[in-house]
Amino acid sequence: MKQCLTGDAQAITHDKLAAELSMTAGAVKTAAHRLRRRYRELLKEEISQTVTTEEEIEDEINQLLSALSG
């Protein structure tokens, strides 16, 4: 499931990941969606401790993602 957070989701199909995890492809899609949503919630919570507005939070997230993507 790490690929779902790191942007490497294209490197492995839902079907292949499902087989590795003994899940259905639909269950993998659902789990990946929930994982990304929860990760975003935690990231926003952490960033909100250093900035105050929603706009600043989004700016920080965008800057972080930009830095991580190279």
C-alpha positions in Angstrom: 0.0 0.0 0.0 3.0 2.3 0.3 2.9 2.9 -3.4 -0.5 4.5 -2.9 1.1 7.3 -0.8 4.4 7.7 -2.6 3.1 8.3 -6.0 4.3 4.9 -7.3 0.8 3.7 -7.7 1.4 3.4 -11.5 4.2 0.9 -10.8 1.8 -1.7 -9.5 -1.8 -2.4 -10.6 -4.7 -2.7 -8.1 -5.1 -6.3 -9.3 -1.4 -7.2 -8.6 -1.5 -5.5 -5.2 -4.8 -7.3 -4.5 -3.2 -10.6 -5.2 -0.2 -9.8 -3.0 -2.5 -8.8 -0.1 -5.2 -11.5 -0.6 -7.8 -8.8 -1.3 -10.1 -8.0 -4.2 -9.1 -5.1 -6.5 -12.1 -3.2 -5.2 -11.0 -3.6 -1.6 -7.5 -2.4 -2.5 -9.0 0.7 -4.2 -11.1 1.4 -1.1 -8.2 0.9 1.2 -6.0 3.1 -0.8 -8.6 5.9 -0.9 -9.0 5.6 2.9 -5.3 5.5 3.4 -4.7 8.7 1.4 -7.6 10.5 3.1 -6.4 9.6 6.6 -2.8 10.6 5.7 -4.0 13.9 4.4 -6.0 14.5 7.6 -2.9 13.7 9.7 -0.7 15.9 7.6 -3.1 18.8 7.8 -3.4 18.4 11.6 0.4 18.5 11.9 0.8 21.5 9.6 -2.0 23.4 11.4 0.2 23.5 14.5 2.6 25.9 12.7 0.2 28.0 10.5 -3.2 29.4 11.1 -5.4 29.6 8.0 -6.7 26.9 5.6 -5.0 28.7 2.8 -1.6 28.5 4.6 -2.1 24.8 5.3 -2.8 24.1 1.6 0.2 26.2 0.6 2.4 24.2 3.0 1.1 20.9 1.7 1.7 22.0 -1.9 5.2 23.1 -1.1 5.9 19.8 0.7 4.6 17.7 -2.2 6.6 19.8 -4.7 9.8 19.3 -2.7 9.2 15.6 -2.4 8.5 15.2 -6.1 11.9 16.6 -7.0 
